[in-house]
Amino acid sequence: MNQIRFYIIIILLNVLNLSVKSQEFCDSLPFIKCEANFITNPGNDSCLNNFTQKFNNLKTNKKQVLQIVHIGDSHLQAGFFTEKIKQQLFMQFSNDSFAAPGFIFPYTIAETNNPFFFKVNYSGNWEWCKNIDKEKICKLGLSGITVQTKDTAVTISIKMRNFKYDYPAKYYFNKIKILHNSNEEVIIQINNKKAETFDGYSLIELPTLEDSISIEINQPENSQFELYGIFLENTISQINYHTIGVNGATAQSYLQYDYFSSHLKMINPDLIIISLGTNEAYDADFRKTEHEYILKDLIYQIRDVSPSAAIILVTANDHLKNRKYLNPNIQDVNANILKVCKEFKLNFWDFYTIMGGEQSILEWYEKGLSGEDKLHFKRAGYEIQGELFFNALMKMIENSTLNNPLLLRGDSQNEPLNLNKWNL
């Protein structure tokens, strides 16, 4: 019991320190509703208690590893939002400065924007397909993008930009898992060492921590190599945060994955965060009922693979259509998100309300926090969003721990669920 009280005190001190830091932008940006910054659990959630217990055990059990998966769209692909959350977690709860990048994809090969914290170079002729394509022409894995080549020899190099970006925690890894199609004759070498190839992936553990890798892929003529994504982990990090984001993605997009379930099962996540809804709301053919059932289908698929994982849904941010028109679909999208959370007893983070609600994107824009499209944020805006989410996550853990010191009951509650504002 004394040990439990000790860790409750540590959590409280961490939350107090974070509250002081975040108060700076809460004071300077009054349109942000910091008082509403919490994650709500509309029902008893044993999965949330499982996550909280494992989170609190990180300090005492050095072999404990927490797996977090964040699924989304273009707000995630650039990496600014999720990198802020990751770095806050590493700073507060990691015992060293060596962090694992987690799941990545070499977006550069598919001629789309790469997350800012690593650089990709490659050789060979590649084609690609995405989960947002109207016509599905290839198999899709966890990343939602597949790059493929028929060349007999190609290379991919990945370099962490540890010294270009001033991270408190630097990215190093020694365990690499490459997700690809079943190809018995493919030979993959990583940093001149041959990887062991299995059905659907290749794996290697390097003798030292590295911040870059060179991948050589060789295959016979008339073969096709398909790359679905890469896990970069290490044997030190106790927190692995995996970001999966594709520009233009919707909940329907993720239902098109051929290997979504099998790849997600490889991670065995403790927490899954879903940030979708912006592209649904932007669609001129949006149908509220159809969106509700598609979102439910996605939850069913995730629950089937990860029944013990806690799930947090994030509401879509306020935005304008074509830079000047209000988008009434946002209300319907977010109403569906909250309705599904209530039905499945899932947690939600109401970022739409927290950022200021309707037309608040104009205030974010005036402060230089959103892009010219008044839809996406600039890096500073995403980092504020990331800090807000991290603070809300810490509050959720604090409340769960204080309400249930032994972490045996599912009585963790924040504010009562209010669906009236969404006209449900």
Summary of the structure (lengths in Angstrom):
residues: 424
radius of gyration: 21.2
end to end distance: 43.4
largest distance: 65.0
contacts: 1410
relative contact order: 0.19
helix: 36%
strand: 25%
